[in-house]
Amino acid sequence: MSYKLIVSKRLLSTSIGRLNTSSSTSSNVILGKISEFDSSKFNFNIIANDPPSINDINADPIQLALNSSPINTWTKDQIKQIYDTPLYDLIHFSQLQHRKHHNPGEVQLCTLLNIKEGGCTEDCKYCSQSSKNPTGLKASKLLQVDQVMEKARQAAANGSTRFCMGAAWRDMAGRKSNLKRIGEMISTINNELGMETCVTLGMINADQAKILKDAGLTAYNHNIDTSREYYPNIISTRKFDERLQTIQNVQDADIKVCTGGILGMGETSEDHISFLYTLSNMPKHPESLPINKLVSIKGTPLHDELLEIPKDSERHLKFEQVLKTIATARIIMPKSIIRLAAGRYTMKEYEQFICFLAGCNAIFTGERMLTTMCNGWDEDIQMLKNWGLVPMKSFSK
């Protein structure tokens, strides 16, 4: 098996070292110059024996990911080895994985509309829409189809190719008329605008998932939020396994799954690893994986709890933890679309750029998220232009 890689001088020694230890037998590395010597690049071929086997417990997990089909049997130890890789190397390998499975010049532009705001009976500690959290947000009724279409047309005109709709409900029990109206929203957007559609409506059963599928829904969002271990610290009104059951109902209906979580809720790096473990061991990896960076909202319990955590604690989210989570997700879930979601507006442009280098290839853009700020279309189009990137077309993945 032959490989051809271009690497920087700084990465040359570490890359060769990893490649030479990726199997039980040694590999031969042959260096040669590209026409005239270029001090920043080397051209080399790696002539290797068989790629590492998934059954080889001693295999380097990064090389295992790079040389295998998507794996759904990752261990937490393997994921931790990847997550703990020095960041410079980690981003290098995540970029290799990204370019292997995606067009690196394309970014999916998604717009999110809150079609039913507030009044949710869940007790999520981070959420301004919970009726249990005194944030001053008033509950609203479900929007009409023409109101949604006005926003969808605006999003399409500004380059968005996936239109996402969120309703603050715990579940869809007893909401047949609302589900019918949402189905009409989905089919109208599909037929008139040719956009991908996504909804997040809380827990749904198999019959409700089939109704959404028949309406033409592209994807259903249902985040697992955090690790299984940390989850009880954030929510008590819905069990972690109930979230997984909804995801299974969506997959059984042949709807794409959009599921991810929120970083910065007081969790640790071990929780990031466990969070990725749950997602990467699903029978089918998520079609899209939103990474949210918590926007702490006054009136939510989590807002006050985070203020009490010492500033030097690992439980205070650092940017490198965001990067490690994204890069690790890209390596172990190579075909998933990884989306920078809520909280992106708090990032500097160069930080977003590094997130894209680490494997992100989608963003939310538009007027707002559900209840928090969002980077605008004009700003994002200019940003992508600066980077040489273009919007991904609908239904191209």
C-alpha positions as a printed NumPy array, in Angstrom:
array([[  0.   ,   0.   ,   0.   ],
       [  1.469,   3.381,  -0.987],
       [  0.792,   6.823,   0.447],
       [  1.867,  10.287,  -0.613],
       [  1.788,  13.074,   1.95 ],
       [  2.865,  16.708,   2.074],
       [  3.957,  17.818,   5.533],
       [  5.714,  20.79 ,   7.067],
       [  9.261,  20.485,   8.387],
       [  7.974,  20.954,  11.921],
       [  5.649,  17.964,  11.569],
       [  8.102,  15.768,   9.658],
       [  9.703,  14.019,  12.612],
       [  6.466,  13.42 ,  14.528],
       [  4.646,  12.21 ,  11.413],
       [  7.399,   9.748,  10.513],
       [  7.536,   8.57 ,  14.111],
       [  3.816,   7.827,  14.191],
       [  3.896,   6.101,  10.802],
       [  6.849,   3.953,  11.825],
       [  5.052,   2.755,  14.957],
       [  1.638,   2.226,  13.393],
       [  2.21 ,  -1.501,  12.891],
       [  4.173,  -4.252,  14.565],
       [  6.694,  -4.281,  11.705],
       [  8.751,  -1.36 ,  10.589],
       [  7.817,   0.879,   7.638],
       [ 10.162,   2.322,   5.049],
       [ 10.135,   6.082,   4.597],
       [ 11.778,   7.477,   1.472],
       [ 12.392,  11.207,   1.206],
       [ 12.874,  13.138,  -2.001],
       [ 12.753,  16.764,  -3.017],
       [ 10.089,  18.402,  -5.175],
       [ 11.862,  19.635,  -8.354],
       [ 13.829,  22.4  ,  -6.664],
       [ 14.17 ,  22.191,  -2.897],
       [ 11.347,  23.847,  -0.967],
       [ 12.31 ,  24.559,   2.632],
       [  8.695,  24.339,   3.83 ],
       [  7.643,  21.071,   2.183],
       [  8.915,  17.559,   1.663],
       [  7.525,  14.983,  -0.697],
       [  7.781,  11.454,   0.635],
       [  6.256,   8.061,   0.007],
       [  5.436,   5.626,   2.761],
       [  5.615,   1.998,   1.755],
       [  3.84 ,   0.154,   4.522],
       [  2.71 ,  -3.34 ,   5.272],
       [ -0.922,  -4.009,   6.095],
       [ -2.744,  -1.113,   7.81 ],
       [ -3.45 ,  -1.528,  11.54 ],
       [ -6.263,  -3.922,  12.382],
       [ -9.275,  -2.869,  14.431],
       [ -8.628,  -5.968,  16.541],
       [ -5.066,  -4.91 ,  17.348],
       [ -5.308,  -3.44 ,  20.838],
       [ -1.808,  -1.987,  20.489],
       [ -2.555,  -0.114,  17.283],
       [ -2.233,   3.663,  17.308],
       [ -5.924,   4.771,  17.332],
       [ -5.227,   7.715,  15.023],
       [ -3.651,   5.466,  12.401],
       [ -6.483,   2.994,  12.944],
       [ -9.026,   5.748,  12.191],
       [ -7.13 ,   7.02 ,   9.163],
       [ -6.774,   3.566,   7.619],
       [-10.192,   2.044,   8.352],
       [-13.814,   2.46 ,   7.391],
       [-15.827,   4.387,  10.008],
       [-15.582,   2.501,  13.301],
       [-18.504,   2.135,  15.73 ],
       [-16.664,   0.238,  18.452],
       [-14.306,   2.824,  19.89 ],
       [-13.21 ,   2.441,  23.493],
       [-12.932,   5.38 ,  25.863],
       [ -9.219,   4.655,  26.203],
       [ -8.712,   4.911,  22.435],
       [-10.659,   8.154,  22.282],
       [ -8.65 ,   9.522,  25.21 ],
       [ -5.398,   8.688,  23.408],
       [ -6.592,  10.691,  20.422],
       [ -7.942,  13.572,  22.547],
       [ -4.65 ,  13.794,  24.487],
       [ -2.503,  13.948,  21.342],
       [ -0.488,  17.195,  21.23 ],
       [ -2.798,  19.758,  19.674],
       [ -0.553,  20.627,  16.732],
       [ -0.39 ,  16.984,  15.678],
       [ -4.055,  16.356,  16.469],
       [ -5.226,  19.097,  14.118],
       [ -2.857,  17.833,  11.418],
       [ -4.366,  14.354,  11.52 ],
       [ -7.935,  15.61 ,  11.784],
       [ -7.299,  17.687,   8.66 ],
       [ -6.063,  14.586,   6.831],
       [ -9.23 ,  12.748,   7.849],
       [-11.409,  15.686,   6.871],
       [ -9.925,  15.943,   3.379],
       [-10.298,  12.207,   2.883],
       [-14.073,  12.267,   3.439],
       [-15.216,  15.827,   2.591],
       [-14.638,  18.596,   0.104],
       [-12.503,  20.913,   2.269],
       [-13.637,  23.967,   0.312],
       [-17.331,  23.602,   1.186],
       [-19.222,  24.682,   4.29 ],
       [-22.855,  23.928,   5.056],
       [-24.777,  27.101,   5.934],
       [-27.719,  26.461,   8.234],
       [-30.298,  28.879,   9.589],
       [-32.289,  28.222,  12.752],
       [-35.751,  29.592,  13.512],
       [-37.524,  29.304,  16.86 ],
       [-41.055,  28.366,  15.732],
       [-42.413,  28.009,  19.272],
       [-40.604,  29.859,  22.043],
       [-40.493,  29.224,  25.793],
       [-42.804,  27.408,  28.18 ],
       [-40.913,  24.109,  28.103],
       [-41.566,  21.836,  31.092],
       [-38.018,  20.452,  31.153],
       [-35.605,  21.665,  33.839],
       [-32.416,  21.951,  31.74 ],
       [-30.128,  24.145,  33.86 ],
       [-28.709,  26.007,  30.868],
       [-31.932,  26.831,  29.027],
       [-33.719,  30.173,  28.941],
       [-36.839,  28.476,  27.526],
       [-37.541,  26.3  ,  30.56 ],
       [-40.653,  27.368,  32.464],
       [-38.702,  26.542,  35.63 ],
       [-35.984,  29.132,  34.967],
       [-36.821,  32.806,  35.713],
       [-35.201,  34.341,  32.633],
       [-38.092,  36.629,  31.699],
       [-38.783,  34.776,  28.449],
       [-42.482,  34.531,  27.658],
       [-44.   ,  31.476,  26.013],
       [-45.357,  31.86 ,  22.488],
       [-47.649,  29.835,  20.258],
       [-46.498,  27.85 ,  17.249],
       [-45.883,  30.085,  14.238],
       [-48.079,  29.873,  11.146],
       [-46.751,  28.372,   7.919],
       [-46.629,  31.721,   6.099],
       [-44.571,  33.26 ,   8.936],
       [-42.048,  30.443,   8.697],
       [-41.896,  30.642,   4.902],
       [-41.023,  34.337,   5.063],
       [-37.963,  33.495,   7.172],
       [-37.067,  30.464,   5.054],
       [-37.116,  32.532,   1.853],
       [-34.862,  35.102,   3.486],
       [-32.431,  32.375,   4.554],
       [-32.362,  30.829,   1.08 ],
       [-31.757,  34.227,  -0.516],
       [-28.759,  34.681,   1.771],
       [-27.174,  31.356,   0.865],
       [-28.383,  29.003,   3.592],
       [-29.072,  25.505,   2.336],
       [-30.484,  23.864,   5.478],
       [-33.393,  25.449,   7.348],
       [-33.786,  24.296,  10.941],
       [-36.868,  24.818,  13.113],
       [-36.987,  24.461,  16.882],
       [-39.985,  24.254,  19.209],
       [-39.649,  24.363,  23.009],
       [-41.514,  21.2  ,  23.91 ],
       [-40.555,  18.232,  26.033],
       [-42.253,  15.863,  23.604],
       [-44.963,  15.724,  20.931],
       [-47.558,  13.82 ,  22.951],
       [-51.039,  15.249,  22.285],
       [-49.779,  17.68 ,  19.63 ],
       [-51.269,  16.16 ,  16.469],
       [-52.435,  19.469,  14.995],
       [-49.056,  21.082,  15.686],
       [-47.233,  18.145,  14.113],
       [-49.46 ,  18.429,  11.046],
       [-48.64 ,  22.139,  10.712],
       [-44.929,  21.45 ,  11.084],
       [-45.229,  18.799,   8.376],
       [-46.738,  21.443,   6.113],
       [-43.828,  23.771,   6.882],
       [-41.375,  21.032,   5.928],
       [-43.057,  20.076,   2.652],
       [-43.55 ,  23.705,   1.592],
       [-39.897,  24.559,   2.194],
       [-38.81 ,  21.455,   0.308],
       [-41.102,  22.039,  -2.659],
       [-40.706,  25.807,  -3.022],
       [-37.092,  26.371,  -1.991],
       [-35.36 ,  23.017,  -2.412],
       [-33.689,  23.431,   0.982],
       [-32.807,  20.713,   3.42 ],
       [-35.032,  20.798,   6.51 ],
       [-34.334,  19.944,  10.132],
       [-36.55 ,  20.176,  13.207],
       [-36.023,  19.776,  16.933],
       [-39.255,  19.143,  18.827],
       [-38.158,  17.196,  21.889],
       [-38.868,  13.497,  22.245],
       [-40.767,  11.779,  19.429],
       [-41.998,   8.216,  19.027],
       [-41.859,   5.96 ,  15.973],
       [-45.251,   7.07 ,  14.592],
       [-44.386,  10.756,  14.907],
       [-41.032,  10.172,  13.223],
       [-42.842,   8.498,  10.304],
       [-45.129,  11.541,   9.896],
       [-42.077,  13.799,   9.672],
       [-40.416,  11.431,   7.21 ],
       [-43.524,  11.417,   4.995],
       [-43.481,  15.236,   5.03 ],
       [-39.972,  15.134,   3.571],
       [-37.863,  15.973,   6.634],
       [-34.125,  15.763,   5.99 ],
       [-32.798,  15.601,   9.558],
       [-33.993,  15.586,  13.154],
       [-31.967,  17.292,  15.878],
       [-31.912,  15.778,  19.343],
       [-28.746,  16.565,  21.288],
       [-27.393,  14.268,  23.977],
       [-26.031,  17.496,  25.545],
       [-23.071,  16.056,  27.491],
       [-21.588,  12.828,  28.813],
       [-23.761,  10.139,  30.358],
       [-21.908,  10.671,  33.646],
       [-22.387,  14.453,  33.795],
       [-25.917,  14.475,  32.408],
       [-27.723,  14.176,  35.809],
       [-26.024,  17.417,  36.901],
       [-27.766,  19.264,  34.064],
       [-31.23 ,  17.705,  33.599],
       [-33.545,  15.666,  35.835],
       [-36.794,  15.639,  33.825],
       [-35.498,  13.488,  30.96 ],
       [-33.199,  10.495,  31.176],
       [-30.112,  10.105,  29.014],
       [-31.476,   6.852,  27.587],
       [-34.705,   8.608,  26.599],
       [-32.61 ,  10.861,  24.38 ],
       [-30.969,   7.823,  22.82 ],
       [-34.385,   6.235,  22.224],
       [-35.58 ,   9.306,  20.313],
       [-32.435,   9.149,  18.184],
       [-33.145,   5.472,  17.503],
       [-36.742,   6.298,  16.504],
       [-35.419,   8.892,  14.053],
       [-32.913,   6.479,  12.523],
       [-35.55 ,   3.748,  12.244],
       [-37.713,   6.169,  10.232],
       [-34.777,   6.715,   7.836],
       [-34.361,  10.356,   8.848],
       [-30.834,  11.698,   9.225],
       [-29.761,  12.278,  12.812],
       [-28.351,  15.583,  14.   ],
       [-27.034,  15.198,  17.536],
       [-24.273,  16.812,  19.539],
       [-23.952,  18.772,  22.712],
       [-22.899,  21.802,  24.697],
       [-19.39 ,  22.511,  25.934],
       [-18.739,  24.756,  28.913],
       [-21.398,  23.582,  31.388],
       [-18.86 ,  22.818,  34.108],
       [-17.851,  19.437,  32.7  ],
       [-14.272,  18.17 ,  32.352],
       [-12.218,  16.784,  29.479],
       [-13.171,  13.291,  30.659],
       [-16.781,  14.243,  29.966],
       [-15.836,  15.387,  26.458],
       [-14.283,  11.978,  25.868],
       [-17.351,  10.153,  27.213],
       [-19.644,  12.409,  25.151],
       [-17.712,  11.464,  22.008],
       [-17.736,   7.811,  23.057],
       [-21.562,   7.758,  23.068],
       [-21.83 ,   9.432,  19.67 ],
       [-19.111,   7.387,  17.975],
       [-20.521,   4.064,  19.186],
       [-24.   ,   4.643,  17.784],
       [-24.9  ,   1.974,  15.185],
       [-24.689,   4.751,  12.611],
       [-22.702,   7.888,  13.26 ],
       [-24.699,  11.148,  13.34 ],
       [-25.165,  12.732,   9.936],
       [-24.403,  16.049,  11.591],
       [-22.865,  16.892,  14.938],
       [-23.453,  20.381,  16.362],
       [-20.893,  21.657,  18.851],
       [-22.423,  24.375,  21.019],
       [-20.362,  26.619,  23.282],
       [-22.492,  27.574,  26.265],
       [-23.902,  31.073,  26.32 ],
       [-24.563,  31.539,  30.012],
       [-27.943,  33.22 ,  30.555],
       [-28.845,  35.09 ,  33.717],
       [-31.75 ,  33.42 ,  35.489],
       [-30.662,  29.892,  34.647],
       [-29.258,  27.752,  37.504],
       [-26.112,  27.037,  35.527],
       [-25.311,  30.741,  35.254],
       [-24.933,  31.004,  39.025],
       [-23.177,  27.647,  39.401],
       [-20.468,  28.556,  36.891],
       [-19.713,  31.773,  38.755],
       [-18.77 ,  29.695,  41.809],
       [-16.21 ,  27.526,  39.979],
       [-12.598,  28.699,  40.522],
       [-11.152,  30.357,  37.431],
       [ -8.203,  27.963,  37.302],
       [-10.424,  24.867,  37.427],
       [-10.497,  22.455,  34.479],
       [-14.258,  22.847,  34.649],
       [-13.885,  26.289,  33.095],
       [-13.933,  25.627,  29.354],
       [-10.771,  26.547,  27.464],
       [-10.539,  27.061,  23.725],
       [ -8.099,  24.178,  23.32 ],
       [-10.74 ,  21.841,  24.801],
       [-13.153,  22.963,  22.087],
       [-10.499,  22.243,  19.448],
       [ -9.63 ,  18.856,  20.915],
       [-13.299,  17.861,  20.963],
       [-13.807,  18.921,  17.34 ],
       [-10.606,  17.32 ,  16.055],
       [-11.226,  14.054,  17.913],
       [-14.796,  13.953,  16.602],
       [-13.528,  14.427,  13.054],
       [-11.02 ,  11.602,  13.393],
       [-13.408,   9.025,  14.908],
       [-16.57 ,  10.084,  13.022],
       [-15.055,  10.948,   9.652],
       [-18.223,  11.244,   7.569],
       [-20.261,  13.372,   9.99 ],
       [-20.804,  17.061,   9.306],
       [-19.435,  18.941,  12.318],
       [-21.231,  22.218,  12.935],
       [-20.205,  25.219,  15.023],
       [-23.517,  26.147,  16.61 ],
       [-24.55 ,  28.33 ,  19.563],
       [-21.857,  30.537,  21.053],
       [-19.884,  30.915,  17.829],
       [-20.455,  34.663,  17.95 ],
       [-18.238,  34.768,  21.066],
       [-15.29 ,  33.403,  19.064],
       [-12.773,  35.558,  17.237],
       [-12.495,  34.926,  13.497],
       [ -9.094,  33.244,  13.811],
       [-10.531,  30.895,  16.458],
       [-13.317,  29.89 ,  14.085],
       [-10.715,  29.383,  11.361],
       [ -8.777,  26.97 ,  13.576],
       [-12.021,  25.094,  14.286],
       [-12.426,  24.614,  10.538],
       [ -8.84 ,  23.4  ,  10.301],
       [ -9.716,  20.903,  13.04 ],
       [-12.596,  19.476,  11.003],
       [-15.676,  21.707,  11.216],
       [-17.569,  22.115,   7.96 ],
       [-20.883,  23.712,   8.91 ],
       [-22.167,  26.765,  10.774],
       [-25.412,  28.32 ,  11.879],
       [-25.81 ,  31.733,  10.3  ],
       [-28.581,  34.331,  10.213],
       [-30.483,  36.605,  12.536],
       [-30.277,  34.551,  15.744],
       [-30.151,  31.099,  17.283],
       [-33.103,  29.994,  19.425],
       [-32.776,  32.717,  22.059],
       [-29.148,  33.842,  21.681],
       [-27.155,  35.86 ,  19.179],
       [-25.873,  34.498,  15.871],
       [-23.331,  35.688,  13.328],
       [-25.11 ,  37.289,  10.358],
       [-25.161,  36.113,   6.737],
       [-23.162,  39.02 ,   5.316],
       [-20.498,  38.643,   7.979],
       [-20.209,  34.905,   7.415],
       [-20.162,  35.067,   3.623],
       [-17.295,  37.556,   3.806],
       [-15.494,  35.386,   6.347],
       [-15.763,  32.3  ,   4.135],
       [-14.646,  34.344,   1.129],
       [-11.57 ,  35.409,   3.09 ],
       [-10.772,  31.743,   3.695],
       [-11.51 ,  30.592,   0.128],
       [-14.573,  28.558,   1.119],
       [-18.011,  28.32 ,  -0.529],
       [-21.479,  27.256,   0.734],
       [-22.302,  23.565,   0.393],
       [-25.24 ,  22.861,  -1.905],
       [-28.431,  21.284,  -0.566],
       [-28.545,  17.474,  -0.489],
       [-24.886,  17.223,  -1.518],
       [-24.018,  14.993,   1.46 ]])
